[in-house]
């Protein structure tokens, strides 16, 4: 495989390990998972944009969801405009409460954490952290945030991002979370005129749902391709030369 496929090789290795070494566990959904503790992925986003190629991923939907969060939105209107409906079952009165976007842009009703980290990074600070886990407002969230911290690390003119996950659905959720992280890193780097470099993902509870096993096995047998290139900026991000396998349908577990 070409050098650009190293990211997806690591992802496939993680899935394979979870199916073969994961411990079968019960959980609140009623669908058992195969679970591993404290797994990680490290991705050089200069080797190509980290989108899965062995199965079809809907980049435009991932981009819209990223912007929905980045802009601090919590309603369904913007998502529906972009044909995103997987949040619908959680919403009340067309809103999801104080979830990702709210915590990032208005933590405790006050702090815009994006503006905070940009100021910290301009000062070469080691305190450029966005916190999404807010115990005082969990009761006002349709779902608690699956990733709980974004830690930006500036090394001279380059910018890196480490994301901590309390929980990660490896087959359905993680590919879209990787896109979110890559877009977040790219956007902050662009705004500060820094060079985006490494994206690290730390997965405390890494799991595959039992009813996704056949789909995971199918994906593991599919070919993977060179990673595409992200062009443009926040207002017109475009993915160039994205080649993928077929869409593999799997039921979302909620």
KESEMI-575741 format. One record per atom (N, C-alpha, C): residue in one letter; x, y, z; residue number from 1. Coordinates in Angstrom, 1 decimal. Layout:
% residues N
> a_X_Y_Z_NUM
...
END
This chain:
% residues 254
> x_0.8_-1.2_0.0_1
> x_0.0_0.0_0.0_1
> x_0.9_1.3_0.0_1
> x_0.3_2.3_-0.5_2
> x_1.0_3.6_-0.5_2
> x_1.2_4.1_0.9_2
> x_2.1_5.0_1.0_3
> x_2.4_5.6_2.4_3
> x_1.2_6.2_2.9_3
> x_0.3_6.8_2.1_4
> x_-0.9_7.5_2.6_4
> x_-1.9_6.5_3.3_4
> x_-1.7_5.2_3.1_5
> x_-2.7_4.3_3.7_5
> x_-2.3_3.9_5.1_5
> x_-1.2_4.4_5.7_6
> x_-0.8_3.9_7.0_6
> x_-1.8_4.2_8.0_6
> x_-2.5_5.3_7.9_7
> x_-3.6_5.6_8.9_7
> x_-4.6_4.5_8.9_7
> x_-5.1_4.2_7.7_8
> x_-6.2_3.2_7.7_8
> x_-5.7_1.8_8.1_8
> x_-4.5_1.5_7.8_9
> x_-3.9_0.2_8.3_9
> x_-4.0_0.1_9.8_9
> x_-3.7_1.2_10.5_10
> x_-3.7_1.3_11.9_10
> x_-5.2_1.1_12.4_10
> x_-6.1_1.7_11.7_11
> x_-7.5_1.6_12.1_11
> x_-8.0_0.2_11.9_11
> x_-7.6_-0.4_10.8_12
> x_-8.0_-1.8_10.6_12
> x_-7.4_-2.7_11.7_12
> x_-6.2_-2.5_12.1_13
> x_-5.6_-3.3_13.1_13
> x_-6.3_-3.1_14.4_13
> x_-6.8_-1.9_14.7_14
> x_-7.5_-1.7_15.9_14
> x_-8.9_-2.5_15.9_14
> x_-9.6_-2.4_14.8_15
> x_-10.8_-3.2_14.7_15
> x_-10.6_-4.7_14.9_15
> x_-9.5_-5.2_14.2_16
> x_-9.2_-6.6_14.3_16
> x_-8.9_-7.0_15.7_16
> x_-8.1_-6.2_16.4_17
> x_-7.7_-6.5_17.8_17
> x_-9.0_-6.5_18.7_17
> x_-9.9_-5.6_18.4_18
> x_-11.1_-5.5_19.3_18
> x_-12.0_-6.7_19.1_18
> x_-12.1_-7.1_17.8_19
> x_-12.9_-8.3_17.6_19
> x_-12.3_-9.6_18.2_19
> x_-11.0_-9.7_18.2_20
> x_-10.3_-10.9_18.6_20
> x_-9.9_-10.9_20.0_20
> x_-9.6_-9.7_20.6_21
> x_-9.2_-9.7_22.0_21
> x_-10.1_-8.9_22.9_21
> x_-11.1_-8.3_22.3_22
> x_-12.0_-7.5_23.2_22
> x_-12.8_-8.4_24.1_22
> x_-13.2_-7.9_25.3_23
> x_-13.9_-8.6_26.3_23
> x_-15.4_-8.3_26.0_23
> x_-16.2_-9.3_26.0_24
> x_-17.7_-9.2_25.8_24
> x_-18.3_-8.5_27.0_24
> x_-19.0_-7.4_26.8_25
> x_-19.5_-6.7_28.0_25
> x_-21.0_-6.2_27.7_25
> x_-21.7_-6.2_28.8_26
> x_-23.1_-5.6_28.7_26
> x_-23.0_-4.1_28.9_26
> x_-24.0_-3.4_28.5_27
> x_-24.1_-1.9_28.6_27
> x_-25.5_-1.5_28.6_27
> x_-25.7_-0.1_28.7_28
> x_-27.0_0.4_28.9_28
> x_-27.9_0.2_27.7_28
> x_-27.3_0.0_26.5_29
> x_-28.1_-0.1_25.2_29
> x_-28.8_-1.5_25.1_29
> x_-28.3_-2.5_25.8_30
> x_-28.9_-3.8_25.7_30
> x_-28.2_-4.7_24.6_30
> x_-27.3_-4.0_23.9_31
> x_-26.5_-4.8_22.8_31
> x_-25.1_-4.9_23.3_31
> x_-24.6_-6.1_23.5_32
> x_-23.3_-6.3_24.0_32
> x_-22.2_-5.7_23.1_32
> x_-21.1_-5.4_23.7_33
> x_-19.9_-4.9_22.9_33
> x_-18.7_-5.8_23.2_33
> x_-17.8_-5.8_22.2_34
> x_-16.4_-6.3_22.4_34
> x_-15.6_-5.1_22.8_34
> x_-15.0_-5.1_24.0_35
> x_-14.4_-3.9_24.5_35
> x_-12.9_-4.1_24.8_35
> x_-12.1_-3.0_24.5_36
> x_-10.7_-2.9_24.8_36
> x_-10.5_-1.6_25.6_36
> x_-9.5_-1.6_26.5_37
> x_-9.2_-0.4_27.3_37
> x_-8.0_0.4_26.8_37
> x_-8.2_1.7_26.8_38
> x_-7.1_2.6_26.5_38
> x_-6.3_2.3_25.3_38
> x_-7.0_2.5_24.1_39
> x_-6.4_2.3_22.8_39
> x_-6.1_3.7_22.2_39
> x_-5.2_3.8_21.3_40
> x_-4.9_5.1_20.7_40
> x_-4.6_5.0_19.2_40
> x_-4.8_6.1_18.5_41
> x_-4.4_6.3_17.1_41
> x_-3.6_7.6_17.0_41
> x_-2.6_7.6_16.2_42
> x_-1.8_8.8_16.0_42
> x_-1.7_9.0_14.5_42
> x_-2.1_10.1_14.0_43
> x_-2.3_10.3_12.6_43
> x_-1.5_11.6_12.1_43
> x_-0.7_11.5_11.1_44
> x_-0.1_12.6_10.5_44
> x_-1.0_13.1_9.4_44
> x_-1.6_14.2_9.6_45
> x_-2.6_14.7_8.6_45
> x_-1.9_15.3_7.4_45
> x_-0.6_15.4_7.4_46
> x_0.1_15.9_6.2_46
> x_0.3_14.7_5.2_46
> x_-0.1_13.5_5.6_47
> x_0.0_12.4_4.7_47
> x_-1.3_12.1_3.9_47
> x_-2.2_13.0_4.0_48
> x_-3.5_12.9_3.4_48
> x_-4.6_13.1_4.4_48
> x_-5.8_13.4_3.9_49
> x_-6.9_13.7_4.9_49
> x_-7.4_12.3_5.4_49
> x_-7.5_12.2_6.8_50
> x_-7.8_10.9_7.4_50
> x_-9.2_10.5_7.3_50
> x_-9.7_10.1_6.2_51
> x_-11.0_9.5_6.0_51
> x_-10.9_8.1_5.6_51
> x_-11.8_7.2_6.1_52
> x_-11.7_5.8_5.8_52
> x_-12.1_5.6_4.3_52
> x_-11.3_4.7_3.7_53
> x_-11.5_4.5_2.2_53
> x_-12.1_3.1_1.9_53
> x_-11.9_2.2_2.8_54
> x_-12.4_0.8_2.6_54
> x_-13.9_0.7_2.6_54
> x_-14.6_1.7_3.1_55
> x_-16.0_1.8_3.0_55
> x_-16.4_3.2_2.8_55
> x_-17.5_3.5_2.3_56
> x_-17.9_4.8_1.9_56
> x_-18.3_5.6_3.2_56
> x_-17.6_6.8_3.3_57
> x_-17.9_7.7_4.4_57
> x_-18.4_9.0_3.7_57
> x_-19.5_9.6_4.3_58
> x_-20.1_10.8_3.8_58
> x_-19.5_12.0_4.3_58
> x_-18.5_12.5_3.5_59
> x_-17.7_13.7_4.0_59
> x_-18.5_14.9_4.2_59
> x_-19.4_15.2_3.2_60
> x_-20.2_16.4_3.3_60
> x_-21.1_16.4_4.6_60
> x_-21.6_15.3_5.0_61
> x_-22.3_15.2_6.3_61
> x_-21.4_15.4_7.5_61
> x_-20.2_14.8_7.4_62
> x_-19.2_15.0_8.5_62
> x_-18.8_16.5_8.6_62
> x_-18.6_17.1_7.5_63
> x_-18.2_18.5_7.5_63
> x_-19.4_19.4_8.1_63
> x_-20.6_19.1_7.7_64
> x_-21.7_19.8_8.2_64
> x_-21.8_19.6_9.7_64
> x_-21.6_18.4_10.2_65
> x_-21.7_18.2_11.6_65
> x_-20.6_18.9_12.4_65
> x_-19.4_18.9_11.8_66
> x_-18.3_19.7_12.4_66
> x_-18.7_21.1_12.5_66
> x_-19.2_21.7_11.5_67
> x_-19.5_23.2_11.5_67
> x_-20.7_23.4_12.5_67
> x_-21.6_22.5_12.6_68
> x_-22.7_22.6_13.6_68
> x_-22.1_22.7_15.0_68
> x_-21.1_21.9_15.3_69
> x_-20.5_21.9_16.6_69
> x_-19.6_23.1_16.8_69
> x_-18.8_23.4_15.8_70
> x_-17.8_24.5_15.9_70
> x_-18.5_25.8_16.1_70
> x_-19.7_26.0_15.5_71
> x_-20.4_27.2_15.6_71
> x_-21.3_27.3_16.8_71
> x_-21.3_26.2_17.6_72
> x_-22.0_26.2_18.9_72
> x_-23.5_25.9_18.8_72
> x_-23.9_25.3_17.7_73
> x_-25.3_25.0_17.5_73
> x_-25.7_23.7_18.3_73
> x_-27.0_23.6_18.7_74
> x_-27.5_22.4_19.3_74
> x_-28.9_22.0_18.8_74
> x_-29.4_22.7_17.8_75
> x_-30.7_22.5_17.2_75
> x_-30.6_21.5_16.1_75
> x_-31.7_20.9_15.6_76
> x_-31.7_20.0_14.5_76
> x_-31.9_20.7_13.1_76
> x_-32.2_21.9_13.1_77
> x_-32.5_22.6_11.8_77
> x_-31.4_22.5_10.9_77
> x_-30.2_22.9_11.4_78
> x_-29.0_22.9_10.5_78
> x_-28.6_21.5_10.1_78
> x_-28.8_20.5_10.9_79
> x_-28.5_19.1_10.6_79
> x_-29.4_18.6_9.5_79
> x_-30.7_18.9_9.7_80
> x_-31.7_18.5_8.7_80
> x_-31.4_19.1_7.3_80
> x_-31.0_20.4_7.3_81
> x_-30.7_21.0_6.1_81
> x_-29.6_20.3_5.3_81
> x_-28.8_19.6_6.0_82
> x_-27.7_18.8_5.4_82
> x_-27.9_17.3_5.4_82
> x_-29.2_16.9_5.6_83
> x_-29.6_15.5_5.5_83
> x_-29.0_14.7_6.6_83
> x_-28.8_15.2_7.8_84
> x_-28.3_14.5_8.9_84
> x_-29.4_14.2_9.9_84
> x_-29.7_13.0_10.2_85
> x_-30.9_12.7_11.0_85
> x_-30.5_11.7_12.2_85
> x_-29.3_11.4_12.4_86
> x_-28.9_10.4_13.4_86
> x_-29.1_11.0_14.8_86
> x_-29.2_12.3_14.9_87
> x_-29.4_12.9_16.3_87
> x_-30.9_12.9_16.7_87
> x_-31.8_12.7_15.7_88
> x_-33.2_13.0_15.9_88
> x_-33.8_12.3_17.1_88
> x_-33.4_11.0_17.4_89
> x_-34.1_10.2_18.4_89
> x_-33.7_10.8_19.8_89
> x_-32.7_11.6_19.9_90
> x_-32.3_12.1_21.2_90
> x_-32.9_13.5_21.5_90
> x_-33.4_14.2_20.5_91
> x_-33.8_15.6_20.6_91
> x_-35.1_15.7_21.3_91
> x_-35.3_16.9_22.0_92
> x_-36.5_17.3_22.6_92
> x_-36.8_18.7_22.1_92
> x_-38.0_18.9_21.6_93
> x_-38.4_20.2_21.0_93
> x_-37.4_20.7_20.0_93
> x_-36.9_19.7_19.2_94
> x_-36.0_20.1_18.1_94
> x_-34.6_20.5_18.5_94
> x_-34.3_20.2_19.8_95
> x_-33.0_20.6_20.3_95
> x_-32.4_19.5_21.2_95
> x_-31.0_19.5_21.3_96
> x_-30.3_18.5_22.0_96
> x_-29.8_18.9_23.3_96
> x_-30.1_20.2_23.7_97
> x_-29.6_20.7_25.0_97
> x_-28.2_21.1_24.9_97
> x_-27.5_21.1_26.1_98
> x_-26.2_21.7_26.2_98
> x_-25.1_20.7_25.8_98
> x_-25.1_20.2_24.5_99
> x_-24.2_19.2_24.1_99
> x_-22.9_19.8_23.5_99
> x_-22.2_19.2_22.6_100
> x_-20.9_19.5_22.1_100
> x_-20.7_21.0_21.8_100
> x_-21.5_21.5_20.9_101
> x_-21.3_22.9_20.5_101
> x_-21.5_23.9_21.6_101
> x_-22.5_23.7_22.5_102
> x_-22.7_24.6_23.6_102
> x_-21.5_24.6_24.5_102
> x_-21.0_23.4_24.9_103
> x_-19.9_23.3_25.8_103
> x_-18.6_24.0_25.2_103
> x_-18.5_23.9_23.9_104
> x_-17.3_24.5_23.3_104
> x_-17.4_26.0_23.2_104
> x_-18.6_26.5_22.9_105
> x_-18.7_27.9_22.7_105
> x_-19.3_28.7_23.9_105
> x_-19.9_28.0_24.8_106
> x_-20.5_28.7_25.9_106
> x_-20.5_27.9_27.2_106
> x_-19.3_27.4_27.6_107
> x_-19.1_26.5_28.7_107
> x_-19.6_27.3_30.0_107
> x_-20.5_26.6_30.7_108
> x_-21.2_27.2_31.9_108
> x_-21.9_28.5_31.5_108
> x_-22.3_28.6_30.3_109
> x_-23.0_29.8_29.8_109
> x_-22.2_31.0_29.6_109
> x_-20.9_30.9_29.7_110
> x_-20.0_32.1_29.8_110
> x_-18.8_32.0_28.8_110
> x_-18.1_30.8_28.8_111
> x_-16.7_30.8_28.2_111
> x_-16.8_30.3_26.8_111
> x_-16.3_31.0_25.8_112
> x_-16.0_30.6_24.5_112
> x_-14.6_29.9_24.4_112
> x_-14.6_28.6_24.4_113
> x_-13.4_27.9_24.6_113
> x_-12.5_28.0_23.3_113
> x_-13.1_28.2_22.2_114
> x_-12.3_28.4_21.0_114
> x_-11.5_29.6_21.0_114
> x_-12.1_30.7_21.4_115
> x_-11.4_32.0_21.6_115
> x_-10.3_31.8_22.7_115
> x_-10.6_31.1_23.7_116
> x_-9.6_30.9_24.8_116
> x_-8.4_30.2_24.3_116
> x_-8.6_29.0_23.6_117
> x_-7.4_28.3_23.1_117
> x_-6.6_29.0_22.1_117
> x_-7.2_29.8_21.3_118
> x_-6.5_30.6_20.3_118
> x_-5.6_31.6_21.0_118
> x_-6.1_32.3_22.0_119
> x_-5.2_33.2_22.8_119
> x_-4.1_32.5_23.5_119
> x_-4.4_31.3_24.0_120
> x_-3.3_30.6_24.7_120
> x_-2.2_30.1_23.7_120
> x_-2.6_29.7_22.5_121
> x_-1.7_29.2_21.5_121
> x_-0.8_30.3_21.0_121
> x_-1.4_31.5_20.9_122
> x_-0.6_32.7_20.4_122
> x_0.5_33.0_21.4_122
> x_0.3_32.6_22.7_123
> x_1.3_32.9_23.7_123
> x_2.2_31.6_24.0_123
> x_2.1_30.6_23.1_124
> x_2.9_29.4_23.3_124
> x_2.5_28.7_24.6_124
> x_1.3_28.8_25.0_125
> x_0.9_28.3_26.3_125
> x_0.7_26.8_26.2_125
> x_0.9_26.1_27.4_126
> x_0.6_24.6_27.5_126
> x_-0.8_24.4_28.1_126
> x_-1.6_25.4_28.1_127
> x_-2.9_25.4_28.7_127
> x_-4.1_25.5_27.6_127
> x_-3.8_25.2_26.4_128
> x_-4.7_25.3_25.3_128
> x_-5.6_24.1_25.3_128
> x_-6.6_24.0_26.2_129
> x_-7.4_22.8_26.4_129
> x_-8.9_23.2_26.3_129
> x_-9.7_22.5_25.5_130
> x_-11.1_22.6_25.5_130
> x_-11.7_21.4_26.3_130
> x_-12.6_21.8_27.2_131
> x_-13.2_20.7_28.1_131
> x_-14.7_20.6_27.7_131
> x_-15.1_19.4_27.4_132
> x_-16.5_19.1_27.0_132
> x_-17.3_18.4_28.1_132
> x_-16.6_17.8_29.1_133
> x_-17.3_17.1_30.2_133
> x_-17.6_18.1_31.3_133
> x_-18.9_18.4_31.4_134
> x_-19.4_19.4_32.4_134
> x_-20.4_18.7_33.3_134
> x_-20.0_18.2_34.4_135
> x_-20.9_17.4_35.3_135
> x_-22.1_18.2_35.8_135
> x_-21.9_19.5_35.9_136
> x_-23.1_20.4_36.4_136
> x_-24.2_20.5_35.3_136
> x_-23.9_20.1_34.1_137
> x_-24.9_20.3_33.0_137
> x_-25.3_19.0_32.3_137
> x_-24.8_17.8_32.8_138
> x_-25.1_16.6_32.2_138
> x_-26.6_16.3_32.1_138
> x_-27.4_16.8_33.1_139
> x_-28.8_16.6_33.1_139
> x_-29.5_17.4_32.0_139
> x_-28.8_18.4_31.4_140
> x_-29.4_19.2_30.4_140
> x_-28.9_18.8_29.0_140
> x_-28.3_17.6_28.9_141
> x_-27.8_17.1_27.6_141
> x_-28.5_15.9_27.1_141
> x_-28.9_15.9_25.8_142
> x_-29.6_14.7_25.3_142
> x_-28.7_13.5_25.4_142
> x_-27.4_13.6_25.2_143
> x_-26.4_12.6_25.3_143
> x_-25.1_13.2_25.9_143
> x_-24.4_12.6_26.9_144
> x_-23.2_13.2_27.3_144
> x_-22.1_13.1_26.2_144
> x_-21.2_14.0_26.1_145
> x_-20.2_14.0_25.0_145
> x_-19.3_12.8_25.1_145
> x_-19.1_12.2_23.9_146
> x_-18.2_11.0_23.9_146
> x_-16.8_11.3_23.9_146
> x_-16.4_12.5_23.3_147
> x_-15.0_13.0_23.5_147
> x_-15.1_14.1_24.5_147
> x_-14.2_14.1_25.4_148
> x_-14.3_15.0_26.6_148
> x_-13.3_16.1_26.7_148
> x_-12.2_16.0_25.9_149
> x_-11.2_17.0_26.0_149
> x_-10.4_17.1_24.7_149
> x_-10.1_18.3_24.3_150
> x_-9.3_18.6_23.1_150
> x_-8.1_19.4_23.6_150
> x_-6.9_18.8_23.5_151
> x_-5.7_19.4_24.0_151
> x_-4.8_19.8_22.8_151
> x_-4.6_21.1_22.6_152
> x_-3.8_21.6_21.5_152
> x_-2.4_21.8_22.0_152
> x_-1.4_21.3_21.2_153
> x_0.0_21.4_21.5_153
> x_0.7_22.1_20.4_153
> x_1.2_23.3_20.6_154
> x_2.0_24.0_19.6_154
> x_3.5_23.7_19.8_154
> x_4.1_23.4_18.7_155
> x_5.6_23.2_18.7_155
> x_6.2_24.1_17.6_155
> x_6.6_25.3_18.1_156
> x_7.0_26.3_17.2_156
> x_5.9_26.7_16.2_156
> x_6.1_26.4_14.9_157
> x_5.1_26.9_13.9_157
> x_4.1_25.8_13.6_157
> x_4.2_24.6_14.2_158
> x_3.3_23.5_13.9_158
> x_2.3_23.3_15.1_158
> x_1.1_22.8_14.7_159
> x_0.1_22.6_15.7_159
> x_-0.4_21.2_15.7_159
> x_-0.5_20.6_16.9_160
> x_-1.0_19.2_17.1_160
> x_-2.2_19.2_18.0_160
> x_-3.0_18.1_17.9_161
> x_-4.2_18.0_18.7_161
> x_-4.4_16.6_19.2_161
> x_-4.6_16.5_20.5_162
> x_-4.9_15.3_21.2_162
> x_-6.3_15.3_21.7_162
> x_-7.1_14.3_21.4_163
> x_-8.5_14.2_21.8_163
> x_-8.7_13.0_22.7_163
> x_-9.3_13.2_23.8_164
> x_-9.6_12.2_24.8_164
> x_-11.1_11.7_24.7_164
> x_-11.3_10.4_24.6_165
> x_-12.6_9.9_24.5_165
> x_-12.9_9.1_25.7_165
> x_-14.1_9.3_26.3_166
> x_-14.6_8.4_27.3_166
> x_-15.1_7.1_26.7_166
> x_-15.6_7.2_25.5_167
> x_-16.3_6.1_24.8_167
> x_-16.2_6.3_23.3_167
> x_-15.9_5.1_22.6_168
> x_-15.7_5.2_21.2_168
> x_-16.3_4.0_20.5_168
> x_-17.3_4.2_19.7_169
> x_-17.9_3.2_18.8_169
> x_-17.0_3.1_17.6_169
> x_-16.2_2.1_17.6_170
> x_-15.1_2.1_16.6_170
> x_-15.5_2.0_15.1_170
> x_-16.6_1.3_14.9_171
> x_-17.0_1.1_13.5_171
> x_-17.8_2.2_12.9_171
> x_-18.8_2.7_13.6_172
> x_-19.7_3.7_13.1_172
> x_-19.2_5.1_13.5_172
> x_-18.9_5.3_14.8_173
> x_-18.7_6.7_15.3_173
> x_-17.3_7.2_15.0_173
> x_-16.3_6.3_15.3_174
> x_-14.9_6.8_15.2_174
> x_-14.5_7.4_13.9_174
> x_-14.8_6.8_12.7_175
> x_-14.4_7.4_11.5_175
> x_-14.9_8.9_11.3_175
> x_-16.1_9.2_11.8_176
> x_-16.6_10.6_11.8_176
> x_-15.9_11.4_12.8_176
> x_-15.6_10.9_13.9_177
> x_-14.9_11.7_15.0_177
> x_-13.5_12.0_14.5_177
> x_-12.9_11.1_13.8_178
> x_-11.5_11.4_13.2_178
> x_-11.6_12.6_12.3_178
> x_-12.6_12.6_11.4_179
> x_-12.8_13.7_10.5_179
> x_-13.0_15.0_11.3_179
> x_-13.9_15.0_12.3_180
> x_-14.1_16.1_13.2_180
> x_-12.8_16.7_13.7_180
> x_-11.9_15.8_14.3_181
> x_-10.7_16.2_14.9_181
> x_-9.7_16.8_13.8_181
> x_-9.7_16.2_12.6_182
> x_-8.8_16.7_11.6_182
> x_-9.3_18.1_11.1_182
> x_-10.6_18.3_11.0_183
> x_-11.1_19.6_10.6_183
> x_-10.9_20.6_11.7_183
> x_-11.1_20.2_12.9_184
> x_-10.9_21.2_14.0_184
> x_-9.4_21.6_14.0_184
> x_-8.5_20.7_13.9_185
> x_-7.0_21.0_13.9_185
> x_-6.7_21.9_12.7_185
> x_-7.2_21.6_11.6_186
> x_-6.9_22.4_10.4_186
> x_-7.5_23.8_10.5_186
> x_-8.7_23.9_11.1_187
> x_-9.3_25.2_11.2_187
> x_-8.6_26.1_12.1_187
> x_-8.2_25.6_13.3_188
> x_-7.5_26.4_14.3_188
> x_-6.1_26.8_13.7_188
> x_-5.5_25.8_13.1_189
> x_-4.1_26.1_12.5_189
> x_-4.2_27.2_11.5_189
> x_-5.2_27.1_10.6_190
> x_-5.4_28.2_9.6_190
> x_-5.6_29.5_10.2_190
> x_-6.5_29.6_11.2_191
> x_-6.8_30.9_11.8_191
> x_-5.6_31.5_12.5_191
> x_-4.7_30.7_13.0_192
> x_-3.5_31.2_13.7_192
> x_-2.2_31.2_12.8_192
> x_-2.4_30.8_11.5_193
> x_-1.3_30.8_10.6_193
> x_-0.2_29.8_11.1_193
> x_-0.6_28.7_11.6_194
> x_0.3_27.6_12.0_194
> x_0.1_26.4_11.0_194
> x_1.0_25.5_11.1_195
> x_0.9_24.3_10.2_195
> x_0.3_23.1_11.0_195
> x_-0.8_22.6_10.5_196
> x_-1.4_21.4_11.2_196
> x_-0.5_20.2_11.0_196
> x_-0.4_19.4_12.1_197
> x_0.6_18.3_12.0_197
> x_0.0_17.0_12.4_197
> x_0.0_16.7_13.8_198
> x_-0.4_15.4_14.3_198
> x_-1.7_15.5_15.0_198
> x_-2.6_14.4_14.7_199
> x_-3.8_14.3_15.4_199
> x_-3.7_12.9_16.2_199
> x_-3.9_13.0_17.5_200
> x_-3.8_11.8_18.4_200
> x_-5.2_11.6_19.0_200
> x_-5.6_10.3_19.1_201
> x_-6.9_10.0_19.6_201
> x_-6.7_9.0_20.7_201
> x_-7.2_9.2_21.9_202
> x_-7.0_8.4_23.1_202
> x_-8.4_7.8_23.5_202
> x_-8.6_6.5_23.3_203
> x_-9.9_5.9_23.5_203
> x_-9.9_5.1_24.8_203
> x_-10.5_5.6_25.8_204
> x_-10.6_4.9_27.1_204
> x_-11.4_3.6_27.0_204
> x_-12.6_3.7_26.4_205
> x_-13.5_2.6_26.2_205
> x_-13.7_2.4_24.7_205
> x_-12.9_1.6_24.1_206
> x_-12.9_1.3_22.7_206
> x_-13.7_0.1_22.4_206
> x_-14.8_0.1_21.6_207
> x_-15.7_-1.0_21.5_207
> x_-16.3_-1.2_20.1_207
> x_-16.7_-2.4_19.9_208
> x_-17.5_-2.7_18.7_208
> x_-18.8_-3.4_19.2_208
> x_-19.9_-2.9_18.7_209
> x_-21.2_-3.6_19.0_209
> x_-21.3_-4.9_18.4_209
> x_-21.9_-5.9_19.1_210
> x_-22.0_-7.2_18.6_210
> x_-22.8_-7.3_17.3_210
> x_-23.8_-6.4_17.2_211
> x_-24.5_-6.5_15.9_211
> x_-23.8_-5.8_14.7_211
> x_-22.6_-5.3_14.9_212
> x_-21.8_-4.8_13.9_212
> x_-20.7_-5.7_13.4_212
> x_-20.6_-6.9_14.0_213
> x_-19.5_-7.8_13.8_213
> x_-19.4_-8.2_12.3_213
> x_-20.5_-8.6_11.7_214
> x_-20.4_-9.0_10.3_214
> x_-20.0_-7.9_9.4_214
> x_-20.5_-6.7_9.7_215
> x_-20.1_-5.5_8.9_215
> x_-18.6_-5.2_9.0_215
> x_-18.1_-5.3_10.3_216
> x_-16.7_-5.1_10.5_216
> x_-15.8_-6.1_9.7_216
> x_-16.2_-7.4_9.8_217
> x_-15.5_-8.4_9.0_217
> x_-15.5_-8.2_7.5_217
> x_-16.6_-7.7_7.0_218
> x_-16.7_-7.3_5.6_218
> x_-15.7_-6.2_5.3_218
> x_-15.7_-5.2_6.1_219
> x_-14.8_-4.0_5.9_219
> x_-13.4_-4.5_6.0_219
> x_-13.0_-5.3_6.9_220
> x_-11.6_-5.8_7.1_220
> x_-11.1_-6.5_5.8_220
> x_-12.0_-7.0_5.0_221
> x_-11.6_-7.8_3.8_221
> x_-11.6_-6.9_2.6_221
> x_-12.0_-5.6_2.7_222
> x_-12.0_-4.7_1.6_222
> x_-10.7_-4.0_1.4_222
> x_-10.4_-3.6_0.1_223
> x_-9.2_-2.9_-0.2_223
> x_-9.3_-1.5_0.4_223
> x_-8.1_-0.9_0.6_224
> x_-8.1_0.5_1.0_224
> x_-7.3_1.3_-0.1_224
> x_-7.5_2.6_-0.1_225
> x_-6.9_3.5_-1.2_225
> x_-6.1_4.6_-0.6_225
> x_-5.4_5.3_-1.5_226
> x_-4.7_6.5_-1.1_226
> x_-5.6_7.5_-0.5_226
> x_-5.2_8.2_0.5_227
> x_-6.0_9.2_1.2_227
> x_-6.1_10.4_0.3_227
> x_-7.3_11.0_0.3_228
> x_-7.5_12.3_-0.5_228
> x_-6.9_13.5_0.2_228
> x_-7.0_14.6_-0.5_229
> x_-6.4_15.8_0.0_229
> x_-7.5_16.8_0.4_229
> x_-7.4_17.5_1.5_230
> x_-8.3_18.6_1.9_230
> x_-7.8_19.9_1.3_230
> x_-8.7_20.6_0.6_231
> x_-8.3_21.9_0.1_231
> x_-9.3_23.0_0.6_231
> x_-9.0_24.2_0.4_232
> x_-9.8_25.3_0.9_232
> x_-9.7_25.7_2.3_232
> x_-10.6_26.5_2.8_233
> x_-10.6_26.9_4.2_233
> x_-12.0_26.6_4.8_233
> x_-12.3_27.1_6.0_234
> x_-13.5_26.8_6.7_234
> x_-14.8_27.1_5.9_234
> x_-14.7_28.1_5.0_235
> x_-15.9_28.4_4.2_235
> x_-16.1_27.6_3.0_235
> x_-15.1_26.9_2.6_236
> x_-15.2_26.0_1.4_236
> x_-14.3_24.8_1.4_236
> x_-14.2_24.1_2.5_237
> x_-13.4_22.9_2.5_237
> x_-13.9_21.9_1.5_237
> x_-13.0_21.3_0.7_238
> x_-13.3_20.4_-0.3_238
> x_-12.4_19.2_-0.2_238
> x_-12.9_18.0_-0.4_239
> x_-12.1_16.8_-0.4_239
> x_-11.8_16.4_-1.9_239
> x_-10.5_16.3_-2.2_240
> x_-10.1_16.0_-3.6_240
> x_-9.6_14.6_-3.7_240
> x_-10.1_13.9_-4.8_241
> x_-9.7_12.6_-5.1_241
> x_-10.0_11.5_-4.0_241
> x_-11.2_11.6_-3.5_242
> x_-11.6_10.6_-2.5_242
> x_-12.2_9.3_-3.2_242
> x_-11.5_8.2_-3.1_243
> x_-11.9_7.0_-3.7_243
> x_-12.2_6.0_-2.5_243
> x_-13.3_5.3_-2.6_244
> x_-13.7_4.4_-1.5_244
> x_-14.4_3.2_-2.0_244
> x_-14.5_2.2_-1.0_245
> x_-15.3_1.1_-1.3_245
> x_-16.8_1.4_-1.2_245
> x_-17.6_0.4_-1.2_246
> x_-19.1_0.6_-1.1_246
> x_-19.5_1.0_0.3_246
> x_-20.6_1.6_0.4_247
> x_-21.2_1.8_1.7_247
> x_-21.6_0.5_2.4_247
> x_-21.2_0.4_3.7_248
> x_-21.5_-0.8_4.5_248
> x_-22.5_-0.3_5.6_248
> x_-23.7_-0.8_5.4_249
> x_-24.8_-0.3_6.3_249
> x_-24.8_-1.1_7.6_249
> x_-24.8_-0.3_8.7_250
> x_-24.9_-0.9_10.0_250
> x_-25.8_0.0_10.9_250
> x_-26.6_-0.7_11.7_251
> x_-27.6_0.0_12.5_251
> x_-26.9_0.8_13.7_251
> x_-27.3_2.0_13.8_252
> x_-26.8_2.9_14.8_252
> x_-27.4_2.4_16.2_252
> x_-26.5_2.3_17.1_253
> x_-27.0_1.9_18.5_253
> x_-27.1_3.1_19.3_253
> x_-28.2_3.3_19.9_254
> x_-28.5_4.5_20.7_254
> x_-28.9_4.2_22.2_254
END
